[in-house]
Amino acid sequence: MRSLLLRLYGAFTTLAQPLVRRKLRRRAAAEPGYAHAVEERFGHYDAEAVGTGWCWIHAVSLGEARAAGILIEELRRQYPGIPILLTNGTATGREEGAKLLQPGDLQVWQPWDSPGAVARFLDRFRPRIGVLMETEVWPEMTAACTERGIPLVLANARLNEKSLAGAERLAWLARPAYSALAAVWAQTEADSHRLVSLGAKVAGVYGNLKFDATPDMRQLAAAAKLRGQLPKPIVVFASSRDGEERQLLEVLKRFGALAPVPPEQEAVRSIARRVHDVQWMIVPRHPQRFDEVAALVESHGFAVARRSAAGAPAESEIWLGDSLGEMALYYGLADVALLGGSFEALGGQNLIEAAACGCPVIMGPSTFNFAEAAELSLAAGASQRVPDMEHAVTAALKLTENPERREAMSQAALAFANANRGAAERTATALLAIAEAASPVGEERAEPRLE
């Protein structure tokens, strides 16, 4: 029987649905993808959206969708023809997830965590197993899956100290939800300890799926060809977040990126000249901010050239990488990358992708989202940590002027990425074992088989 507190939570999420709809309408003004198939979020689907025995995978946003893609590829290698039901929570996650689908697969929105929406989702699709990617654990969904005998697992699981503190404040919801999971496969030992403290049944520490990603070799080849035509080394600010672009632009402006250096002072190699000798590129993390960042660059007095406008002319002061799915191209172009999300208190973005492309990384002080990967990268000599953006710019300049050290970091990055592979195979094997043991929903338990 459900606890009174869970029933109260269900009543709250039900009453909150009009607010969710209003939020979606507001988000859709900036990202039209949020206006697509809104009723799916509340458990109402097209007639053709049916099936049973799905391997349901939930990847809320862009990063989780990319990790899910790695897992799905390995699942298909081990079990060809496995039917995938993919859910997402954000527009970028759904767009990325759509690339993973094959004939027979299905993609819908994650249901809002109200009793009605969750029940309609589970009754319609009757998944054999549910796989939550990284952090998404919802109380109503875990309770409903438990009641229906659907094993729900958490893959590539991570939980930082800040998230743990938040979960502990809502322990009356969090602990039953985590303890209801059939299995949890953590990225690191530290993640495992934190998850166990919330009651999760951690079945293994498998590493990070993102190490198993293979960079787009066509993009890397295109980048190598283009680099031979460019007159300057390139520093890419990869997956930058709100507030960080301003930091970079203010440092470049303060250093005097465009200040002329008299010929008689050429030997001095002033900071202004050094900054001017580098091509700077900004690749925002979120596509809805592309226009905002372009305007920000111009407001600081820099000319901006956008990738979406047929590439970036060499004479542009700042290049803007305003495209999706081209990070391998950007890392391939870069002599060094600044790690977005690490210069504000945001925990850092994924540095593993840069390492797989052999790109040296300079990170700021905030990397709690990838704490172990960041420390391993530092220990391997693939990255460098600095206290702030000014030190990051200075460090990047030094690397562009030192090809021997830059090449050593590049080789260290590749070795670091290769040494940490294997999470996808371990996770897929464990997941399929649980799925094979589960009976299709609504059927008697029979000979284990995945339908």
C-alpha positions in Angstrom: 0.0 0.0 0.0 1.2 3.5 -0.8 2.3 5.8 2.0 0.2 8.9 2.8 3.2 11.0 1.8 3.4 9.5 -1.6 -0.3 9.9 -2.1 0.1 13.6 -1.2 2.9 13.9 -3.6 0.7 12.4 -6.3 -2.0 14.8 -5.6 0.4 17.7 -5.8 1.8 16.6 -9.2 -1.7 16.2 -10.5 -2.7 19.7 -9.4 0.5 21.1 -10.8 -0.3 20.0 -14.4 -1.6 23.4 -15.5 1.6 25.0 -14.3 3.6 22.4 -16.3 1.6 23.3 -19.4 2.2 27.0 -18.9 5.9 26.4 -18.5 6.0 24.3 -21.7 4.3 27.1 -23.6 6.9 29.6 -22.4 9.8 27.3 -23.3 8.3 26.7 -26.7 8.6 30.4 -27.5 12.4 30.0 -27.5 12.5 26.3 -28.4 9.6 25.2 -30.7 10.4 21.5 -29.9 8.6 22.0 -26.5 5.3 22.6 -28.4 5.5 19.1 -30.1 3.2 16.3 -28.9 2.5 18.0 -25.6 -0.2 15.6 -24.7 2.3 12.8 -24.5 3.7 14.3 -21.4 0.4 13.6 -19.7 0.0 10.1 -20.9 -2.1 10.6 -24.1 -0.6 9.1 -27.3 -1.4 8.6 -30.9 -3.3 5.4 -31.7 -0.3 3.9 -33.5 2.0 4.3 -30.4 1.5 0.9 -29.0 3.5 -2.2 -28.2 4.7 -4.4 -25.4 7.9 -5.9 -24.1 9.9 -2.7 -24.8 13.3 -2.0 -23.4 12.4 1.5 -22.2 15.2 3.9 -21.9 14.8 7.4 -20.4 17.3 10.0 -21.3 16.2 13.4 -20.1 18.4 15.8 -22.0 21.2 16.1 -24.5 24.0 14.6 -22.4 21.9 11.7 -21.2 20.7 11.0 -24.8 24.3 10.8 -26.0 25.1 8.3 -23.2 21.9 6.4 -24.1 23.0 6.2 -27.7 26.2 4.4 -26.6 24.3 1.9 -24.5 21.7 1.3 -27.2 24.4 0.5 -29.7 25.9 -2.1 -27.4 22.5 -3.5 -26.6 21.8 -4.0 -30.3 25.2 -5.6 -30.7 24.5 -8.1 -27.9 20.8 -8.5 -28.8 20.0 -7.6 -32.4 16.5 -6.4 -33.0 15.8 -5.4 -29.3 12.8 -3.0 -29.4 13.7 0.4 -27.9 11.2 2.8 -26.4 13.0 6.1 -25.8 11.7 8.9 -23.6 13.2 12.4 -23.2 12.4 15.5 -21.1 14.0 18.3 -23.1 13.8 19.5 -26.7 17.5 19.0 -27.3 17.3 15.5 -25.7 14.4 14.5 -28.0 16.2 15.9 -31.1 19.3 13.9 -30.2 17.3 10.8 -29.3 15.5 10.8 -32.6 18.9 10.0 -34.3 19.1 6.7 -32.3 15.9 5.2 -33.6 15.6 2.3 -36.0 12.5 0.8 -37.6 10.4 -0.7 -34.8 11.6 1.7 -32.2 9.4 4.4 -30.7 10.1 7.8 -29.0 7.7 9.8 -26.8 8.0 12.4 -24.1 8.7 11.4 -20.5 5.4 11.3 -18.7 4.9 14.0 -16.0 5.3 12.3 -12.6 1.6 12.3 -11.7 -0.3 9.0 -11.0 -2.6 9.4 -14.0 0.1 10.2 -16.6 2.5 7.5 -15.3 -0.3 4.9 -15.2 -1.4 5.7 -18.8 2.3 5.5 -20.0 2.9 2.1 -18.4 -0.5 0.7 -19.4 0.0 1.7 -23.0 3.6 0.5 -23.5 4.0 -2.3 -20.9 7.8 -2.2 -20.9 9.8 -5.3 -20.1 12.4 -3.2 -18.3 12.9 0.5 -17.6 16.4 2.1 -17.8 16.9 5.6 -16.3 20.0 7.3 -17.4 22.4 9.0 -14.9 20.2 11.0 -12.4 16.5 10.8 -13.3 14.6 9.1 -10.4 11.0 10.0 -9.9 8.9 8.9 -6.9 5.6 8.1 -8.7 7.3 6.3 -11.6 9.4 4.1 -9.3 6.3 3.3 -7.2 4.2 2.4 -10.2 6.9 0.2 -11.8 7.2 -1.7 -8.5 3.5 -2.2 -8.3 3.4 -3.6 -11.9 6.5 -5.8 -11.4 8.5 -3.8 -14.0 12.3 -3.8 -13.1 13.5 -0.2 -13.1 17.3 0.4 -13.1 19.6 3.4 -13.0 22.4 3.2 -15.5 25.6 5.4 -15.7 24.4 6.6 -12.3 26.0 9.7 -10.7 25.1 11.7 -7.7 27.2 14.6 -6.5 27.3 16.1 -3.0 24.9 18.9 -3.9 22.3 16.5 -5.3 22.7 14.2 -2.3 22.1 17.1 0.1 18.9 18.0 -1.8 17.7 14.4 -1.8 18.3 14.1 1.9 16.2 17.1 2.5 13.4 15.3 0.8 14.3 11.9 2.2 10.6 10.9 2.6 10.4 10.9 -1.2 14.0 10.1 -2.3 14.7 7.1 -0.1 11.6 5.0 -1.2 12.3 5.9 -4.8 16.0 4.9 -4.8 15.4 1.8 -2.7 12.7 0.7 -5.2 15.2 0.5 -8.1 16.0 -3.0 -9.1 19.7 -2.2 -9.8 22.0 0.8 -9.9 25.2 0.8 -11.9 27.4 3.7 -10.7 30.0 5.7 -12.6 32.5 5.9 -9.7 33.0 4.6 -6.2 32.1 8.0 -4.8 28.8 8.0 -6.7 28.2 4.5 -5.3 28.7 5.5 -1.7 26.3 8.4 -2.1 23.7 6.3 -3.8 23.9 3.6 -1.2 23.4 6.2 1.5 19.9 6.9 -0.1 19.0 3.2 -0.1 20.0 2.3 -3.7 21.0 -1.2 -4.5 24.3 -0.6 -6.3 25.1 -3.7 -8.3 28.3 -2.5 -9.7 30.7 0.4 -10.4 31.0 0.2 -14.2 32.6 3.6 -15.1 31.2 6.2 -17.4 29.5 5.2 -20.7 30.7 8.3 -22.4 34.2 6.8 -22.5 32.8 4.3 -25.0 31.7 7.0 -27.5 33.5 7.0 -30.8 34.1 10.5 -32.3 32.7 11.1 -35.7 35.7 10.3 -37.9 34.3 12.2 -40.8 34.1 15.3 -38.7 37.7 14.8 -37.4 38.9 14.3 -41.0 37.1 17.5 -42.1 38.7 19.4 -39.2 42.2 18.1 -40.0 41.8 19.3 -43.6 40.4 22.7 -42.5 43.2 23.3 -39.9 45.8 23.1 -42.6 44.2 26.1 -44.3 43.9 28.3 -41.2 46.5 30.9 -40.3 46.1 30.8 -36.5 45.8 28.3 -33.7 42.3 27.9 -32.4 41.1 28.0 -28.8 37.5 26.6 -28.4 35.3 27.5 -25.4 33.3 24.2 -25.5 29.8 23.9 -24.2 29.9 27.3 -22.5 27.1 28.2 -20.1 25.3 31.4 -19.2 27.7 33.9 -17.6 30.8 32.2 -18.8 31.0 33.7 -22.3 30.9 37.2 -20.7 33.9 36.2 -18.5 35.9 35.2 -21.6 34.9 38.3 -23.6 35.8 40.6 -20.7 39.2 39.0 -20.3 39.9 39.2 -24.0 38.8 42.8 -24.0 40.9 43.7 -21.0 43.9 42.0 -22.4 43.4 44.1 -25.5 42.8 41.5 -28.1 42.7 44.0 -30.9 45.2 46.5 -29.6 47.9 47.2 -32.2 51.5 46.3 -31.4 54.1 48.7 -32.9 56.7 47.0 -35.0 59.5 48.0 -32.7 57.8 46.1 -29.8 57.3 42.9 -31.7 60.0 41.1 -29.8 58.2 41.9 -26.6 55.2 39.7 -27.6 52.7 41.6 -25.5 49.6 39.9 -24.2 47.6 41.9 -26.6 49.5 40.5 -29.6 49.5 37.0 -28.2 45.7 37.1 -27.8 45.4 38.5 -31.3 47.5 35.6 -32.7 44.8 33.1 -31.7 41.4 32.4 -33.2 38.8 32.3 -30.4 35.7 30.2 -30.8 32.7 29.9 -28.5 30.3 26.9 -28.7 27.4 27.4 -26.3 26.0 24.4 -24.6 22.3 25.2 -25.2 21.1 26.0 -28.8 18.4 28.4 -27.5 21.3 30.7 -26.5 23.0 31.0 -29.9 21.4 34.3 -30.7 22.0 35.6 -27.2 25.7 34.8 -27.3 26.1 36.3 -30.8 24.6 39.5 -29.5 26.8 39.4 -26.4 30.0 39.0 -28.5 29.0 42.1 -30.6 28.1 44.1 -27.5 31.7 43.6 -26.4 33.0 45.1 -29.6 34.0 41.9 -31.4 32.9 40.9 -34.8 31.3 37.4 -34.8 31.0 34.8 -37.6 28.5 32.0 -37.1 29.0 28.4 -38.2 25.4 28.4 -39.4 26.2 31.2 -41.9 28.4 29.0 -44.2 31.3 28.7 -41.8 33.5 31.2 -40.1 35.8 33.5 -42.1 39.4 33.6 -41.0 39.3 37.3 -40.4 36.5 37.2 -37.8 37.5 38.0 -34.3 35.2 35.5 -32.6 33.7 32.4 -34.2 30.4 31.1 -32.9 29.8 27.3 -33.2 26.0 27.5 -33.5 25.3 24.0 -34.6 24.3 20.7 -33.0 26.1 17.4 -33.4 29.5 18.8 -34.5 31.5 18.7 -31.3 34.0 16.3 -32.9 34.6 18.9 -35.6 35.1 21.7 -33.1 37.5 19.6 -30.9 39.3 18.5 -34.1 39.8 22.2 -35.0 40.9 23.2 -31.5 44.5 23.3 -30.4 43.1 23.6 -26.9 39.6 23.7 -25.4 38.3 25.6 -22.4 35.7 23.4 -20.5 32.3 25.0 -20.3 30.4 24.8 -17.1 33.6 24.8 -15.0 34.0 28.6 -14.7 30.7 29.1 -13.0 29.5 26.9 -10.1 27.8 24.5 -12.6 29.9 21.3 -12.2 31.5 21.3 -15.6 30.5 19.7 -18.9 31.7 16.5 -20.4 35.5 16.5 -20.9 35.5 12.9 -22.1 34.5 13.8 -25.6 37.4 16.2 -25.9 39.8 13.6 -24.7 38.5 11.1 -27.2 39.3 13.6 -29.9 42.8 14.2 -28.6 42.1 17.7 -27.5 43.9 19.2 -24.5 41.5 20.7 -22.0 41.8 23.6 -19.6 39.1 23.5 -16.9 38.0 25.9 -14.2 37.4 25.2 -10.5 33.9 23.6 -10.8 33.9 20.0 -12.1 31.7 18.2 -9.6 29.5 16.6 -12.4 32.6 14.8 -13.7 34.7 14.8 -10.5 36.5 11.5 -11.0 37.0 11.9 -14.8 38.4 15.4 -14.2 40.9 14.1 -11.6 41.9 11.1 -13.8 42.4 13.5 -16.7 44.6 15.8 -14.6 46.6 12.8 -13.4 47.1 11.5 -16.9 48.4 14.9 -18.1 45.5 15.4 -20.5 44.1 18.5 -18.9 45.0 21.5 -16.7 43.0 23.2 -13.9 43.0 26.9 -13.4 41.3 29.1 -10.8 39.5 31.5 -13.1 39.0 32.7 -16.7 42.0 35.0 -16.8 44.3 32.2 -15.9 42.5 30.0 -18.4 43.2 32.4 -21.3 46.9 32.7 -20.2 47.3 29.0 -20.0 45.6 28.5 -23.4 48.0 31.0 -24.9 51.0 29.2 -23.5 49.8 25.9 -24.9 49.3 27.3 -28.4 52.9 28.6 -28.3 54.3 25.2 -27.1 53.6 22.6 -29.7 55.7 19.9 -27.9 53.6 20.2 -24.7 50.4 20.4 -26.7 51.2 17.2 -28.6 52.1 15.5 -25.3 48.7 16.5 -23.8 46.9 15.4 -26.9 48.5 11.9 -26.8 47.8 11.7 -23.0 44.1 12.6 -23.7 43.8 9.8 -26.2 45.4 7.3 -23.9 43.2 8.4 -21.0 40.0 8.0 -23.1 41.0 4.6 -24.3 42.0 3.3 -20.8 38.6 3.9 -19.4 36.4 2.2 -21.9 34.2 -0.8 -21.2 31.2 0.5 -19.3 28.8 0.0 -22.2 29.5 -3.8 -22.5 29.3 -4.3 -18.7 26.0 -2.3 -18.4 24.3 -3.9 -21.4 25.2 -7.4 -20.2 23.8 -6.7 -16.7 20.7 -5.0 -18.1 19.8 -7.8 -20.5 20.2 -10.4 -17.7 17.5 -8.5 -15.7 15.3 -8.1 -18.7 15.5 -11.8 -19.6 14.4 -12.7 -16.1 11.4 -10.4 -16.2 8.0 -11.6 -17.4 6.2 -9.5 -19.9 3.8 -7.3 -18.0 0.4 -8.9 -17.6 1.7 -12.4 -18.5 2.6 -15.4 -16.4 6.3 -15.9 -15.7 7.5 -18.4 -18.3 10.8 -19.3 -19.9 13.0 -16.2 -19.7 13.1 -14.5 -23.1 13.3 -10.9 -24.2 10.4 -10.0 -26.6 
